[in-house]
Amino acid sequence: MTETTQTTDYSDDQAAQINQLQTQQMLFTQALKAAVEGHWTGAGSVEAFLYALDPGMQGTVTPDVPITESEYEPPKAG
């Protein structure tokens, strides 16, 4: 039988680090989901989750939103 380790089994510092890592993992996962869904800016977007991970990045992220195939216009021949 396998025992599950709880964060209460660690020191306060270790538990805080584990909680921080779990929060960061959740934010990374949400950022990836937002990218897959094409949410690049605004609430619930890749940009927002990156700012949540590192508030120091505020205003420095300028996502280059991908162009979908239906929006693509090939260059005109000169």
Secondary structure, DSSP 8 states (H G I E B T S, - for coil): ------GGGS-HHHHHHHHHHHHHHHHHHHHHHHHHHT--SSTTSHHHHHHHH-GGGTTT--------TTT-------
